[in-house]
């Protein structure tokens, strides 16, 4: 199971689940701890943290988005993706608890899941702030000119082979 949990009990998220109160500020800190290593919060999917790798789709405007809609850097490396899900409270709660079980398949994430109910609630409250009304996130400063974009190795190899001729 790729380091993931085998089975989780999703009874804490019934079919008629309504997101309870939560703390978006606390959710931001929890997001940084659990999600920011591989997921950007910006519309252009930029990574702005040292040591982070841009592997997953951006979490900008994720709430209410259909799964698989946002681009990821390297589809070949990342393999399977969630399909047929609209990212609202209940699916996000279950996905964060056990992603592989939620999508009924293998997802290429080094993420075991978060059991704590309130942690998942707070992260969702933070995710709901990542939209066009959030000026700081929606319109980040231009990337510095010395900033190199992250390209898959095959793109770099192709470019290097062409420049040595």
N, CA and C atoms as a LAMMPS dump frame, in Angstrom:
ITEM: TIMESTEP
0
ITEM: NUMBER OF ATOMS
495
ITEM: BOX BOUNDS ff ff ff
-5.0000000000000000e+02 5.0000000000000000e+02
-5.0000000000000000e+02 5.0000000000000000e+02
-5.0000000000000000e+02 5.0000000000000000e+02
ITEM: ATOMS id mol type element x y z
1 1 1 N 0.816 -1.204 0
2 1 2 C 0 0 0
3 1 3 C 0.855 1.262 0
4 2 1 N 2.096 1.148 -0.396
5 2 2 C 2.931 2.335 -0.595
6 2 3 C 3.094 3.154 0.682
7 3 1 N 3.156 2.497 1.828
8 3 2 C 3.347 3.207 3.082
9 3 3 C 2.075 3.791 3.651
10 4 1 N 0.958 3.594 2.977
11 4 2 C -0.303 4.151 3.446
12 4 3 C -1.006 3.227 4.422
13 5 1 N -2.029 3.739 5.033
14 5 2 C -2.852 2.945 5.928
15 5 3 C -3.646 1.949 5.095
16 6 1 N -3.99 0.836 5.694
17 6 2 C -4.764 -0.15 4.961
18 6 3 C -6.237 0.262 4.913
19 7 1 N -6.883 0.459 6.053
20 7 2 C -8.287 0.856 6.097
21 7 3 C -8.497 1.918 7.161
22 8 1 N -9.368 2.854 6.894
23 8 2 C -9.743 3.867 7.88
24 8 3 C -11.243 3.812 8.088
25 9 1 N -11.659 4.229 9.252
26 9 2 C -13.078 4.342 9.569
27 9 3 C -13.514 5.765 9.22
28 10 1 N -14.397 5.888 8.243
29 10 2 C -14.869 7.197 7.803
30 10 3 C -16.187 7.593 8.47
31 11 1 N -16.556 6.94 9.563
32 11 2 C -17.84 7.228 10.195
33 11 3 C -17.893 8.632 10.806
34 12 1 N -16.735 9.29 10.96
35 12 2 C -16.745 10.662 11.484
36 12 3 C -17.188 11.672 10.42
37 13 1 N -17.38 11.207 9.183
38 13 2 C -17.821 12.07 8.084
39 13 3 C -19.02 11.4 7.398
40 14 1 N -20.232 11.61 7.93
41 14 2 C -21.417 10.999 7.319
42 14 3 C -21.731 11.631 5.96
43 15 1 N -22.645 11.012 5.218
44 15 2 C -23.001 11.516 3.882
45 15 3 C -23.516 12.952 3.913
46 16 1 N -24.202 13.327 4.98
47 16 2 C -24.756 14.684 5.083
48 16 3 C -23.826 15.602 5.89
49 17 1 N -22.529 15.35 5.806
50 17 2 C -21.526 16.077 6.586
51 17 3 C -21.573 17.573 6.311
52 18 1 N -21.561 18.337 7.393
53 18 2 C -21.445 19.793 7.328
54 18 3 C -20.18 20.155 8.091
55 19 1 N -19.31 20.942 7.463
56 19 2 C -18.044 21.315 8.083
57 19 3 C -18.296 22.098 9.367
58 20 1 N -17.797 21.599 10.508
59 20 2 C -17.98 22.337 11.76
60 20 3 C -17.041 23.541 11.84
61 21 1 N -17.194 24.312 12.885
62 21 2 C -16.325 25.469 13.097
63 21 3 C -14.874 25.033 13.133
64 22 1 N -14.036 25.926 12.649
65 22 2 C -12.613 25.646 12.645
66 22 3 C -11.826 26.936 12.649
67 23 1 N -10.521 26.809 12.677
68 23 2 C -9.617 27.943 12.784
69 23 3 C -8.691 27.96 11.564
70 24 1 N -8.948 28.891 10.641
71 24 2 C -8.153 28.973 9.415
72 24 3 C -6.685 29.296 9.707
73 25 1 N -6.422 30.129 10.715
74 25 2 C -5.028 30.472 11.067
75 25 3 C -4.286 29.227 11.544
76 26 1 N -4.928 28.457 12.402
77 26 2 C -4.335 27.197 12.862
78 26 3 C -4.204 26.245 11.673
79 27 1 N -5.214 26.249 10.809
80 27 2 C -5.187 25.416 9.611
81 27 3 C -4.01 25.742 8.704
82 28 1 N -3.65 27.025 8.632
83 28 2 C -2.496 27.42 7.818
84 28 3 C -1.221 26.779 8.362
85 29 1 N -1.04 26.799 9.668
86 29 2 C 0.139 26.174 10.279
87 29 3 C 0.134 24.665 10.047
88 30 1 N -1.027 24.05 10.188
89 30 2 C -1.14 22.603 9.966
90 30 3 C -0.909 22.253 8.501
91 31 1 N -1.387 23.114 7.594
92 31 2 C -1.155 22.926 6.164
93 31 3 C 0.352 22.933 5.879
94 32 1 N 1.047 23.899 6.463
95 32 2 C 2.498 23.972 6.262
96 32 3 C 3.186 22.711 6.756
97 33 1 N 2.698 22.155 7.846
98 33 2 C 3.284 20.937 8.412
99 33 3 C 2.99 19.699 7.553
100 34 1 N 1.754 19.569 7.073
101 34 2 C 1.324 18.332 6.422
102 34 3 C 1.284 18.374 4.9
103 35 1 N 1.141 19.549 4.293
104 35 2 C 0.817 19.618 2.861
105 35 3 C 1.791 20.431 2.006
106 36 1 N 2.392 21.468 2.59
107 36 2 C 3.155 22.441 1.802
108 36 3 C 4.433 21.877 1.203
109 37 1 N 4.869 20.728 1.651
110 37 2 C 6.079 20.124 1.077
111 37 3 C 5.889 19.86 -0.422
112 38 1 N 4.661 19.52 -0.815
113 38 2 C 4.418 19.162 -2.218
114 38 3 C 3.332 19.977 -2.914
115 39 1 N 2.581 20.776 -2.163
116 39 2 C 1.469 21.522 -2.751
117 39 3 C 1.655 23.025 -2.567
118 40 1 N 1.508 23.747 -3.672
119 40 2 C 1.552 25.202 -3.664
120 40 3 C 0.188 25.762 -3.246
121 41 1 N 0.181 27.018 -2.839
122 41 2 C -1.079 27.71 -2.529
123 41 3 C -1.383 28.783 -3.576
124 42 1 N -0.551 28.906 -4.601
125 42 2 C -0.66 29.997 -5.566
126 42 3 C -1.298 29.548 -6.879
127 43 1 N -1.947 30.472 -7.593
128 43 2 C -2.59 30.121 -8.863
129 43 3 C -1.618 29.544 -9.895
130 44 1 N -0.371 30.019 -9.902
131 44 2 C 0.607 29.528 -10.884
132 44 3 C 1.373 28.302 -10.38
133 45 1 N 0.97 27.758 -9.246
134 45 2 C 1.548 26.533 -8.666
135 45 3 C 3.018 26.684 -8.298
136 46 1 N 3.451 27.923 -8.022
137 46 2 C 4.844 28.135 -7.631
138 46 3 C 5.094 27.579 -6.23
139 47 1 N 6.3 27.146 -6.012
140 47 2 C 6.731 26.717 -4.677
141 47 3 C 7.631 27.815 -4.152
142 48 1 N 7.343 28.29 -2.95
143 48 2 C 8.131 29.395 -2.397
144 48 3 C 8.849 29.01 -1.113
145 49 1 N 8.827 27.737 -0.772
146 49 2 C 9.486 27.272 0.452
147 49 3 C 10.775 26.554 0.102
148 50 1 N 11.812 26.804 0.849
149 50 2 C 13.067 26.088 0.672
150 50 3 C 12.848 24.625 1.026
151 51 1 N 13.369 23.737 0.208
152 51 2 C 13.271 22.306 0.478
153 51 3 C 11.982 21.673 0.002
154 52 1 N 11.06 22.463 -0.54
155 52 2 C 9.8 21.902 -1.024
156 52 3 C 9.951 21.486 -2.479
157 53 1 N 9.209 20.478 -2.867
158 53 2 C 9.221 20.012 -4.245
159 53 3 C 7.82 20.098 -4.802
160 54 1 N 7.699 20.669 -5.97
161 54 2 C 6.397 20.903 -6.577
162 54 3 C 5.945 19.632 -7.281
163 55 1 N 5.254 18.769 -6.564
164 55 2 C 4.811 17.524 -7.158
165 55 3 C 3.305 17.463 -7.35
166 56 1 N 2.563 17.999 -6.413
167 56 2 C 1.109 17.914 -6.498
168 56 3 C 0.494 19.138 -7.126
169 57 1 N -0.828 19.084 -7.355
170 57 2 C -1.512 20.255 -7.901
171 57 3 C -1.589 21.368 -6.862
172 58 1 N -1.767 22.584 -7.332
173 58 2 C -1.919 23.708 -6.409
174 58 3 C -3.194 23.536 -5.591
175 59 1 N -3.152 24.015 -4.372
176 59 2 C -4.339 24.005 -3.529
177 59 3 C -5.109 25.319 -3.654
178 60 1 N -4.612 26.22 -4.509
179 60 2 C -5.338 27.46 -4.757
180 60 3 C -6.676 27.119 -5.409
181 61 1 N -7.748 27.651 -4.856
182 61 2 C -9.09 27.454 -5.389
183 61 3 C -9.501 25.976 -5.432
184 62 1 N -8.932 25.158 -4.55
185 62 2 C -9.24 23.73 -4.551
186 62 3 C -10.662 23.457 -4.072
187 63 1 N -11.159 24.264 -3.149
188 63 2 C -12.48 23.987 -2.573
189 63 3 C -13.554 24.148 -3.65
190 64 1 N -14.238 23.06 -3.969
191 64 2 C -15.261 23.053 -5.003
192 64 3 C -14.756 22.664 -6.379
193 65 1 N -13.443 22.466 -6.527
194 65 2 C -12.853 22.094 -7.816
195 65 3 C -12.986 20.586 -8.031
196 66 1 N -13.087 20.184 -9.278
197 66 2 C -13.108 18.758 -9.609
198 66 3 C -11.69 18.204 -9.553
199 67 1 N -11.566 16.984 -9.078
200 67 2 C -10.244 16.357 -8.995
201 67 3 C -9.648 16.197 -10.387
202 68 1 N -8.324 16.318 -10.462
203 68 2 C -7.621 16.154 -11.727
204 68 3 C -7.664 17.373 -12.624
205 69 1 N -8.309 18.454 -12.188
206 69 2 C -8.445 19.655 -13.009
207 69 3 C -7.167 20.484 -13.048
208 70 1 N -6.455 20.561 -11.94
209 70 2 C -5.231 21.373 -11.88
210 70 3 C -4.042 20.564 -12.386
211 71 1 N -3.153 21.241 -13.062
212 71 2 C -1.958 20.582 -13.597
213 71 3 C -0.982 20.204 -12.488
214 72 1 N -0.228 19.166 -12.734
215 72 2 C 0.878 18.797 -11.859
216 72 3 C 2.138 18.796 -12.699
217 73 1 N 3.277 18.914 -12.046
218 73 2 C 4.548 19.045 -12.764
219 73 3 C 4.874 17.838 -13.622
220 74 1 N 4.841 16.653 -13.046
221 74 2 C 5.344 15.498 -13.773
222 74 3 C 4.382 14.328 -13.643
223 75 1 N 3.477 14.213 -14.596
224 75 2 C 2.464 13.154 -14.554
225 75 3 C 3.093 11.771 -14.638
226 76 1 N 4.186 11.635 -15.375
227 76 2 C 4.832 10.329 -15.509
228 76 3 C 5.37 9.88 -14.154
229 77 1 N 6.047 10.771 -13.453
230 77 2 C 6.61 10.454 -12.145
231 77 3 C 5.516 10.223 -11.118
232 78 1 N 4.472 11.045 -11.147
233 78 2 C 3.466 11.013 -10.099
234 78 3 C 2.467 9.873 -10.237
235 79 1 N 2.254 9.34 -11.425
236 79 2 C 1.345 8.206 -11.566
237 79 3 C -0.1 8.596 -11.358
238 80 1 N -0.859 7.727 -10.641
239 80 2 C -2.296 7.888 -10.475
240 80 3 C -2.704 9.175 -9.794
241 81 1 N -3.903 9.639 -10.14
242 81 2 C -4.475 10.838 -9.543
243 81 3 C -5.911 10.55 -9.16
244 82 1 N -6.409 11.319 -8.244
245 82 2 C -7.812 11.185 -7.846
246 82 3 C -8.698 11.58 -9.016
247 83 1 N -9.752 10.823 -9.26
248 83 2 C -10.677 11.123 -10.343
249 83 3 C -12.105 11.048 -9.832
250 84 1 N -12.978 11.859 -10.413
251 84 2 C -14.394 11.784 -10.108
252 84 3 C -14.793 12.32 -8.746
253 85 1 N -13.999 13.238 -8.192
254 85 2 C -14.293 13.806 -6.877
255 85 3 C -14.412 15.315 -7.016
256 86 1 N -15.38 15.898 -6.338
257 86 2 C -15.453 17.355 -6.218
258 86 3 C -14.983 17.669 -4.808
259 87 1 N -13.956 18.497 -4.706
260 87 2 C -13.303 18.757 -3.425
261 87 3 C -14.117 19.713 -2.55
262 88 1 N -15.069 19.149 -1.84
263 88 2 C -15.836 19.873 -0.833
264 88 3 C -15.471 19.266 0.519
265 89 1 N -16.149 19.678 1.572
266 89 2 C -15.745 19.296 2.93
267 89 3 C -15.622 17.784 3.139
268 90 1 N -16.646 17.021 2.834
269 90 2 C -16.611 15.577 3.117
270 90 3 C -15.499 14.844 2.36
271 91 1 N -15.391 15.015 1.043
272 91 2 C -14.286 14.334 0.351
273 91 3 C -12.903 14.768 0.843
274 92 1 N -12.735 16.058 1.146
275 92 2 C -11.445 16.515 1.676
276 92 3 C -11.148 15.886 3.035
277 93 1 N -12.154 15.804 3.89
278 93 2 C -11.973 15.179 5.209
279 93 3 C -11.518 13.729 5.061
280 94 1 N -12.196 12.983 4.202
281 94 2 C -11.845 11.574 4.013
282 94 3 C -10.504 11.421 3.309
283 95 1 N -10.242 12.267 2.311
284 95 2 C -8.975 12.189 1.581
285 95 3 C -7.796 12.454 2.511
286 96 1 N -7.932 13.466 3.358
287 96 2 C -6.833 13.76 4.279
288 96 3 C -6.661 12.655 5.32
289 97 1 N -7.693 11.916 5.599
290 97 2 C -7.589 10.817 6.562
291 97 3 C -6.919 9.605 5.921
292 98 1 N -7.33 9.259 4.692
293 98 2 C -6.749 8.115 4.004
294 98 3 C -6.948 8.296 2.497
295 99 1 N -5.977 8.929 1.828
296 99 2 C -6.148 9.244 0.405
297 99 3 C -6.367 8.017 -0.476
298 100 1 N -5.635 6.958 -0.236
299 100 2 C -5.74 5.777 -1.095
300 100 3 C -7.111 5.115 -0.98
301 101 1 N -7.622 5.038 0.225
302 101 2 C -8.947 4.439 0.428
303 101 3 C -10.036 5.327 -0.178
304 102 1 N -9.893 6.631 -0.047
305 102 2 C -10.896 7.555 -0.579
306 102 3 C -11.036 7.412 -2.085
307 103 1 N -9.927 7.272 -2.796
308 103 2 C -9.989 7.183 -4.26
309 103 3 C -10.019 5.745 -4.757
310 104 1 N -9.98 4.79 -3.835
311 104 2 C -10.02 3.369 -4.201
312 104 3 C -8.876 2.999 -5.133
313 105 1 N -7.686 3.529 -4.835
314 105 2 C -6.549 3.208 -5.688
315 105 3 C -5.259 3.776 -5.141
316 106 1 N -4.199 3.573 -5.892
317 106 2 C -2.885 4.036 -5.488
318 106 3 C -2.686 5.482 -5.914
319 107 1 N -2.325 6.303 -4.975
320 107 2 C -2.017 7.712 -5.233
321 107 3 C -0.55 7.904 -4.878
322 108 1 N 0.201 8.501 -5.762
323 108 2 C 1.632 8.665 -5.551
324 108 3 C 1.926 9.86 -4.647
325 109 1 N 1.623 9.674 -3.371
326 109 2 C 1.938 10.706 -2.389
327 109 3 C 2.616 10.03 -1.212
328 110 1 N 3.638 10.666 -0.694
329 110 2 C 4.281 10.183 0.522
330 110 3 C 3.531 10.807 1.701
331 111 1 N 2.313 10.354 1.895
332 111 2 C 1.427 10.948 2.892
333 111 3 C 0.543 9.845 3.454
334 112 1 N 0.67 9.599 4.747
335 112 2 C -0.08 8.513 5.374
336 112 3 C -1.492 8.912 5.763
337 113 1 N -1.75 10.18 5.894
338 113 2 C -3.075 10.627 6.298
339 113 3 C -3.051 11.259 7.68
340 114 1 N -4.119 11.948 8.004
341 114 2 C -4.252 12.651 9.281
342 114 3 C -5.497 12.107 9.975
343 115 1 N -5.309 11.459 11.098
344 115 2 C -6.441 10.898 11.83
345 115 3 C -7.236 11.952 12.594
346 116 1 N -6.559 12.955 13.129
347 116 2 C -7.222 13.91 14.007
348 116 3 C -8.289 14.724 13.256
349 117 1 N -9.526 14.631 13.735
350 117 2 C -10.678 15.27 13.112
351 117 3 C -10.508 16.789 13.023
352 118 1 N -10.186 17.442 14.136
353 118 2 C -10.114 18.903 14.153
354 118 3 C -8.961 19.426 13.303
355 119 1 N -7.868 18.684 13.227
356 119 2 C -6.755 19.076 12.352
357 119 3 C -7.238 19.16 10.909
358 120 1 N -7.977 18.153 10.466
359 120 2 C -8.498 18.147 9.094
360 120 3 C -9.505 19.285 8.894
361 121 1 N -10.363 19.53 9.877
362 121 2 C -11.338 20.626 9.795
363 121 3 C -10.609 21.961 9.643
364 122 1 N -9.593 22.197 10.473
365 122 2 C -8.856 23.471 10.419
366 122 3 C -8.144 23.647 9.081
367 123 1 N -7.57 22.579 8.539
368 123 2 C -6.908 22.671 7.231
369 123 3 C -7.93 23.045 6.156
370 124 1 N -9.113 22.468 6.197
371 124 2 C -10.141 22.8 5.207
372 124 3 C -10.556 24.268 5.337
373 125 1 N -10.685 24.757 6.56
374 125 2 C -11.011 26.191 6.724
375 125 3 C -9.917 27.052 6.101
376 126 1 N -8.668 26.642 6.218
377 126 2 C -7.579 27.378 5.562
378 126 3 C -7.684 27.248 4.039
379 127 1 N -7.922 26.04 3.539
380 127 2 C -8.034 25.835 2.09
381 127 3 C -9.13 26.716 1.491
382 128 1 N -10.189 26.928 2.235
383 128 2 C -11.297 27.752 1.743
384 128 3 C -10.889 29.221 1.596
385 129 1 N -9.772 29.647 2.22
386 129 2 C -9.283 31.029 2.068
387 129 3 C -8.412 31.197 0.831
388 130 1 N -8.042 30.103 0.195
389 130 2 C -7.12 30.152 -0.946
390 130 3 C -7.901 30.355 -2.239
391 131 1 N -8.468 31.537 -2.396
392 131 2 C -9.247 31.827 -3.589
393 131 3 C -8.954 33.254 -4.065
394 132 1 N -9.674 33.684 -5.091
395 132 2 C -9.397 34.98 -5.713
396 132 3 C -9.67 36.156 -4.793
397 133 1 N -10.434 35.955 -3.716
398 133 2 C -10.687 37.063 -2.796
399 133 3 C -9.511 37.289 -1.841
400 134 1 N -8.57 36.371 -1.808
401 134 2 C -7.381 36.472 -0.963
402 134 3 C -6.265 37.116 -1.787
403 135 1 N -6.169 38.43 -1.699
404 135 2 C -5.242 39.213 -2.532
405 135 3 C -3.791 38.73 -2.419
406 136 1 N -3.363 38.421 -1.212
407 136 2 C -1.971 38.021 -0.976
408 136 3 C -1.612 36.728 -1.733
409 137 1 N -2.549 35.819 -1.794
410 137 2 C -2.318 34.539 -2.459
411 137 3 C -2.645 34.623 -3.947
412 138 1 N -3.722 35.307 -4.281
413 138 2 C -4.18 35.382 -5.67
414 138 3 C -3.225 36.175 -6.563
415 139 1 N -2.544 37.17 -5.996
416 139 2 C -1.644 38.025 -6.78
417 139 3 C -0.277 38.126 -6.107
418 140 1 N 0.466 37.016 -6.092
419 140 2 C 1.782 37.069 -5.453
420 140 3 C 2.726 37.945 -6.266
421 141 1 N 3.819 38.39 -5.647
422 141 2 C 4.787 39.196 -6.4
423 141 3 C 5.359 38.401 -7.563
424 142 1 N 5.8 39.128 -8.574
425 142 2 C 6.436 38.469 -9.713
426 142 3 C 7.611 37.621 -9.229
427 143 1 N 7.849 36.529 -9.938
428 143 2 C 9.004 35.702 -9.593
429 143 3 C 10.271 36.493 -9.899
430 144 1 N 11.274 36.439 -9.024
431 144 2 C 12.537 37.133 -9.32
432 144 3 C 13.152 36.603 -10.609
433 145 1 N 13.855 37.439 -11.334
434 145 2 C 14.42 37.019 -12.617
435 145 3 C 15.444 35.9 -12.459
436 146 1 N 16.071 35.793 -11.306
437 146 2 C 17.04 34.726 -11.087
438 146 3 C 16.415 33.416 -10.669
439 147 1 N 15.094 33.38 -10.575
440 147 2 C 14.376 32.193 -10.13
441 147 3 C 14.269 31.21 -11.287
442 148 1 N 14.788 30.024 -11.113
443 148 2 C 14.706 29.012 -12.157
444 148 3 C 13.438 28.187 -11.969
445 149 1 N 12.679 27.995 -13.033
446 149 2 C 11.498 27.145 -12.916
447 149 3 C 11.915 25.692 -12.708
448 150 1 N 11.045 24.917 -12.136
449 150 2 C 11.326 23.498 -11.92
450 150 3 C 10.839 22.744 -13.149
451 151 1 N 11.761 22.048 -13.818
452 151 2 C 11.404 21.262 -14.989
453 151 3 C 11.688 19.798 -14.727
454 152 1 N 10.894 18.917 -15.321
455 152 2 C 11.21 17.492 -15.224
456 152 3 C 12.573 17.217 -15.85
457 153 1 N 13.241 16.204 -15.362
458 153 2 C 14.588 15.853 -15.828
459 153 3 C 14.629 15.647 -17.337
460 154 1 N 13.606 15.025 -17.934
461 154 2 C 13.648 14.785 -19.381
462 154 3 C 13.664 16.087 -20.166
463 155 1 N 13.042 17.143 -19.671
464 155 2 C 13.065 18.447 -20.339
465 155 3 C 14.466 19.049 -20.234
466 156 1 N 15.072 18.963 -19.064
467 156 2 C 16.417 19.486 -18.868
468 156 3 C 17.409 18.734 -19.746
469 157 1 N 17.315 17.409 -19.774
470 157 2 C 18.222 16.588 -20.599
471 157 3 C 18.1 16.947 -22.074
472 158 1 N 16.864 17.132 -22.542
473 158 2 C 16.626 17.493 -23.928
474 158 3 C 17.256 18.85 -24.24
475 159 1 N 17.074 19.822 -23.347
476 159 2 C 17.628 21.149 -23.541
477 159 3 C 19.162 21.092 -23.549
478 160 1 N 19.741 20.356 -22.588
479 160 2 C 21.194 20.271 -22.504
480 160 3 C 21.782 19.583 -23.742
481 161 1 N 21.119 18.568 -24.24
482 161 2 C 21.614 17.867 -25.422
483 161 3 C 21.597 18.8 -26.636
484 162 1 N 20.565 19.637 -26.745
485 162 2 C 20.456 20.562 -27.857
486 162 3 C 21.458 21.71 -27.779
487 163 1 N 21.835 22.119 -26.565
488 163 2 C 22.741 23.272 -26.437
489 163 3 C 24.208 22.891 -26.61
490 164 1 N 24.506 21.593 -26.642
491 164 2 C 25.92 21.187 -26.783
492 164 3 C 26.306 20.983 -28.241
493 165 1 N 25.381 21.225 -29.174
494 165 2 C 25.666 21.044 -30.599
495 165 3 C 26.321 22.24 -31.204
